[in-house]
Amino acid sequence: MADEHVVVIGAGIGGLVATLKLAAAGQTVTLVEKAGAPGGKMRRVAAGPLAVEAGPTVFTMRWVFEEIFSECGADLASRVALTPAAVLARHAWSGTERLDLFADPARSEAAIADFAGPREAEGFRRFRTRAAEIYRALEGPFIRGQRPSPVDLAVRAGPWGLGGLMRIQPFTTLWTALCEHFRDPRLRQLFGRYATYCGSSPFSAPATLMLVAHVEMEGVWTVAGGLSRLAAAVAELAAEHGAVLRYGVAATDIVVAGGRVTAVTLDTGERLPATRVVANADAAALADGLFGKEPARAVDPVPAGERSLSAVTFAVAGLPKGFDLVRHNVFFSPDSAAEFADLTRAGRLPRDPTVYVCAQDRHDDGVPAQSPEALLCLVNAPARGAAFPSEEIARCHDTMIRRLSACGLTISETARNVTTPAEFEALFPATGGALYGRASHGWMASFRRPGARTRLPGLYLAGGSVHPGPGVPMAAQSGRLAAASVLRDLGST
């Protein structure tokens, strides 16, 4: 083990956590990242004088990072300032239809009763119970474990067994399951939106994604400095444990000799010897041969038709008026079925989209810390690979503004920074702009994500496109699982 050298490609949160865990275990680790800073999708962009978080904005499953930091001799709370949110999100359908969800479930239940009646509040209680059941069934065998097969999952579920797993409705779509709990289409739309957290449609994703609602209701935190600050904190701790972090250099090839990885070639021409490589790139990039022919054979390709959603994001310095924003706000399309038909069947930008607005200078009291404010406005988009014409992106901005205006919000923009699916493809090659790897459509989709180990000895995977899935905590778990696989394999040699 003294001659082992691990190279981690990519400083997304999966690669950062893998680097940290391996360095804390005493391994020699070098991380290489083509960008100038850590974070991957957890990034900041300029909008005039403001720096806007332009990637993930919702921080949940705090326990994942508390465990990771503790395992590496550090305390998360002392490294990153976290504030619990009392208001999870504010939702609007028109100028008069508004609903807040709260960290306190009793407040959410009362708000739903006021909004849609006592029958829907009872449906919410049943929904919460079922979402918690699904989460409990899957946390140990799926979220924390190496990638299982369906049979493995049934075995690992212990007392739940196959019968218990059937109770979590793996063959039922999320939308169908929501119809069992809610009669009000607005509430189906609200909770169906959790499918988009992994880039999927609620009309095709399995009901197991109800667990996302449970995760959010267990707590949402605001990270001082944004989630890019969390990435920096993981990178700093990895460096303290001796990891070498190299930014502004890209890996161009994973060198294979004798049937296993031996080195990583950089765009500088340098070759880094490597007995193990953790690739924190989208699995599609490996499968498409961007790191060489042998690594491509180690990973199954992701068909273009199975990609998750992309997005058009508008990072804005702006002055909002007419709507009392909180940190997380959702303005719903009047026709959810038409919106997802546009996205998944027609492969076009929605004609009347749902819009997410993260008001990054606001907290529960809704008082902005500065003017103009840092706002991230997001519209879901298909990951079709080819660039949308500029007039379509301009039309997307216009339809977004109309949707916000219909709910009472106007934004006077002083600066705007737009990221389209084509630009996401440039940032994360071979994805077509998909932000979440493979879409979670159908009950088998989660089992098609690759695990930490590949068919090529010495090559491991981390990131949101691999098991256990997308999102900051899940991607962090993937890095944890990749490091555990490396260490276990080192121990067996």
N, C-alpha and C positions, 0 to 999 in steps of 0.2 A: 504493500500500500504506500510505501514511502515514495515510489516513483510515479504514483498516480497524479494526473493533472486533469482537472475538469475544466472545460470551456463551456460557458453559458452564452448562447446567442440570443440577444434581445433583452432589454431592460423593462419589459412590461412587468406587471406585478407578479406573474407566474415565474418569470426568470429571476426577478429580484428575490423572491422568497426562496427559490431553489438555491440561489447563490448564498443567501444568508444562512440557510440551514446547513449547507455543505461546509461553508467556512467555519461555522460554529462547531461543527463536528471534527474540525482539524484538517480538512482537505485543502489542497492547493487549488484555488479557483480563480479563473479570470473570466470576467463578463465583458462582452463586446456589444456595443450598441451604436447603430448608425446615426441616431439623433444626438443632439448635444446635451441631453439631460435624461434622467431616468423617467419612467412612467408609461411609455407606450401610448395607449389610448388615453391614459390619465395625463392630459397635457393642457397647457395654457396657450392661448393665442392673444394677440394684441387687437384691441378694438379702440382705435384712437389712443387716448392716454391710459386706458384701462387694460389690465390683464384679466381675461375671462377664462374660466375653466370650460374647456370645450370637449371634454370627454364625460366619463361617468360623474354624476353629481349626487347620487343617493348612497349613503353609507349605512349598511345593515350588517347583521351577523358579526357584531363587534368581537364576539368570543373567538372567532377565527384568528384575528390579529393579536388578541390578548394571549392566546395560547402560543402563537408563533414567537412573539416577543419574549414571553416567559421562558419558553424552551431555549432561547438564546441568551438568557441572563439579563433581560431588560424588562422594563415596565412600559406598556403602551401609553398609558395616561401621562407619564412623565416625558414622553417623546413627542406626543401629538395632542393638541388641545381639542377635546371632543365635548360637544354640548348636545344633550338630548333634545329632540324636537317634540314639543307638545302637539303641534299640528303636523300630521304626516303629509297631507296635501290638501289643496283647495281645488274643487272641481266645478266646472261651469258648463252649461248646455245652451244658455241664452242669457239675456240681460237680467232675468229674474230667477233662473234655476241654478242654485249654487248649493254645494254640499262639501263640508269639511269632514275629513277623517282624522281621528285623534289617536295619540298613543294610549290614552285611556279608553278601553273598549266600551265602557258604559257611556262615555260621551259620544262615541261614534254611533252606538245603538240609538241613543236619544236623538241625535242629529238625523239619522236615517228615518226614525219614526216621524219626526217633524217634516221631513222632506217627502217621504213616500208612504207613510202610514204604518200602523203597528204590525200589520201582516209582514211587511218587508223587514221590519226590525227583527221579527221572529226568524225570518229567513236568514238574516245576517248572523244571528246566534248559531243557527244550524251550520251555516257556511263556515264560521270561525271554528266550530268544533271539528268539522270534516277537514279543513285545511290543517289544523293542528295534528289530527290523526295521520294525515299523509306525511307531514314533516317528520313526526316521530318514527314512522315506519321506514323512512328513507335516510334519515340522518346517519345512523351507524353503518348500515350495509352499503349505502350508495354515496352519500356526500363525503363521508370520512374514508371510505374504502377504495382500494384499487378497482379499476373498471370491472364490474361483474357482468356475466351473461345473465339472461333472464332466469335461468335455472339457479345460477349462483346466488342471485338476488333473493330468490325464494328460500334457499337454504340459509343464507346469512340473516334473513329476517327473523330467525329464531321462532319465538312463540307465535309470531304473526303467520309464518309459513305462507304457502301459496294462497290459501283461503283468505288470509289477512291482506295479502297484497292485492287480491281481486277487489277487496273493499275500497281500495284507493282508485278504482275505476280507470285502469290503464288503457282500456279500449274505448272509453267514452271521451268525446271531445270536451274541452274546457267549456265551450259555449253551451253544449247540451247539459253539462253538469250544473252550470249556473242557472239554466232555466228551471232546474229542480228546486232551487233555493229562492229565486227572485222572479216575480211577475213583472216588475217595472223594468222596461228595456234599458232605462238609463243606468240602473244598478248592474245589469248584465254587462253593459258596455264598460262601466267603471272597473269592475273586477276582471273582465275579460282583457282589459288593457295589460294586465300582468304578463300575458303571453309575449307582449312586445319587449319585455325585459330581457328575453333571450331571442329577440328578433323573429318572432313567430306570429301566426294568426290564431286568434282564439277559436276560429271555426275549424282549424286543423290540428291544433296542439292538444295533447292529452290532458285530461282533468287533473293529473298529478301536479300540473303547474299551479294548482291552488295553493301549494306549499309556499309560493312566492308571497302570497297575501299574508300567510302566517308569519313569514320572516319579517315583513315590513311592520306588521302589527306588534311584533316583539320588540321593535325599537328602531328608530332612524336617528342618526346623529349628524350634526354638522361638524365638519373638520375645519379648524382654523387654517386658512391658507388653501383650502380645497383639497381634493383627493390627490392632486399632484404633490402636495406637501406630505401626504402619507407615503407615497412612493419614495420621496426623498428621504424620509425617516428610515425606511427599510434599507435603502442604499447606504445611508450613513452607518447603520448598525452592521451591515455586511462588511463595510470597509474597516470598522473597528475590530472585526474578527479576522482581518487579514486578507479579505478578498481584494483582488485588483479589478477596478472598474474603469473601463476604457470607453469613453464616449467619442462620437464623431468618426468612428471606424466601422465599416460594414463587413460582415462575413460574406464571402462570395462562394465558398466551396467547403464542403465537409469531405475531407480526404479519407479514403478507405484503402486499406491494404491488408491482405491476408484475411479478408472477410470481416473486418471490424474497423471502427473509426480509429484514425491515428493522428489527425491534425485538422486544424481549421485555417483556411486561407482567407486573408483580409484584402480589402480593396487597395491597401497600400502595397500589396505584394508580399507582405510578411506572412510567414506560416507559423502558427502556434501549435506546438505538439499537444496532443490531447488523447488521453486514454479513454475518456468519457466525454460526451457532448450532450448538453441539454439544450434543445432547440425551442426557444420561446418565440416561435414564429407561427403564423397560422398554418395548420396542417396542410392546407392547400398549396402553400408555397413549397413545402418539401415535395409533395406529390407531383407538382408541376415541374420538378427538376431544377428549381432555382438554386439549390445547394449541391447539385450533382446528380448523376444517373443512379448511383447505388443508393443514396438516401431516398431517392424518389420511389424506388421499389420497396422501401420499408414502410410506406404509408399508403393507405387506400385513397384514391382521388375523391373529391367532393364534386358530384355533378352540378353543373350550373343551376339546374332546376331545383336543387336541394339547398341552395344557399339561404342563409338567414337574411333578414332585412338590412338595408343600409339606412342612411338618413341624409337629409339636407339640414345643416345647422347654420344658424345665424348668430354669431357672437356679436353682441350689440352693446355699445355705450348709448344709453337712451333714457328718456324721461317718460315713464309710464303714467297714464292718467285714466281715471274713470273706473278702475277696478282695484280693490284693496288686495294687492299681491301679498302672499307669504313666500317662503323660500321655494316651495314646489307647487306648481299650478298646472292644471290640465284643462284644456278647452276642447270639448268633444265635438266631433263631426255629428251632424244630424242623422247620418245614415252609416252605421258601422259596417254593415254588410257590403255596401257599395265601396266604402273606403278600402276594405281588405280585398275585394274583387279587383279593384284598380291595382293594388300592390302585388297580389300574388298570381292573378290570372292574366290581367292585361299588361302587367309589367310596366306600369306608368305611375307617375306621381299622382297622388289622390286629387280628385277634382274639388273636394271639400274636406280638407284633412283635419284630424285631431292634432292639436298643437300643445306641446309641453313647453312651459316657460320656467326656467330656474332663475329666480331673482336672487343673485348671489350675495347681495349686500343686506339681505333681510333675514330676520329671525321670526319667532312667533309673534312678536309685537307688531310686525309689519312695517317698522320704521326704517327707512333706508339709511345707511351710514354715509352715503355720499351721493352727489348729483353731478353729472349723470350717473346712472346705476349700471353695474355689470349684469347683463341679461344674456342667457343662452336660450334661444328659441329653436325647437327641434320639430321637424316633420319627418315621419317615416317615409322611406323611399325603397324601391326595388333595387337589388344588387344585380344589375344586368350587365355590368362590365363596361359597355360603351358609354361615353359621356353624353349627358343630356345637353341639348342645344342651350345656349345662353338664354334664349327667349323663354324656354321652359322653366329654367331656374328663376327668371324674373317673374314668370306667371305663378310659380310656387310661392314666392314672397308675397305676391298680391293676394293669392287665395288665403295664405296664412293671416295677413292683415285683416282680410274680410271676416275670417272666423273669429279672430280676437275682438274685432269691432262689434260683431253680433252679440258677444258676451259682455260688451261694455268697456273693453280695454283698448286704448290707443297708445302707441309708443312713438314718441318723437325721437328719431335716431340721429345721433351726432356722429356715429361711426359704426361701420358694419364689416365683419369678416366672415365670409361665406365658405363653408366646406361642403362639397358635393360628393356623391358616390364615386365619381372619377378621381377626386382628390383623396378619398379614403383608399381607393385602389392603389394610388401612387404611394401613400404612406404604408399600406399593408398589402404588398403585391400578391397577385394570384387569387385574391378574394372577390374580385368584381365589385369591391366596395362593401361586401358583407361584413358586419361588425361583430357577429356572434358565432362564426363558424357555420356549422350545418344547422338548418332550421329544425326546431323541435316539433316536426309534423309527423304524426303517427306514433304508435306505442313503441316502435323499435328504434326511433331516432336517437334516443339517448345511448342505446347500446352500440350505435354505429360510430360514435365518437371514439377516436383512438385513446388508449390508455397511456400511461407513462412510458412503458417499454415499447419498443418497435421490433420489427423483424431483423434489424441490423444490430448486431452486438455492439454495445457501447453508445448507442444513440437513444436518447430519451426525449420525451416531449413535455412541454408545459404551456399553459395559456388557455384562453377562453374557448379555443376551438377543440380542446381535448376534454377528457373526463376530469371533473364532474360537470363542467359546462361553463357558460359565460357569466359575466358579472364579476365585480371586484373580489368578493369573498370566495367564490367558486374558483376563479383563476388563481387566487392565492393558494387555495387547497391543492390545485393541480401542481403548483411549484413544490409544495410540501410533499406530495405523493411522489413527484419525480426525484426529489432529494432522497426520500426514503428508499426508493427503488435502487438508486445508485449505491447508497450505503449498504443495503442488503446484498447487492451483487458483489460489492467489494469484500464484504464479510465472508461470502461464499467461495471467493477465489483463494 
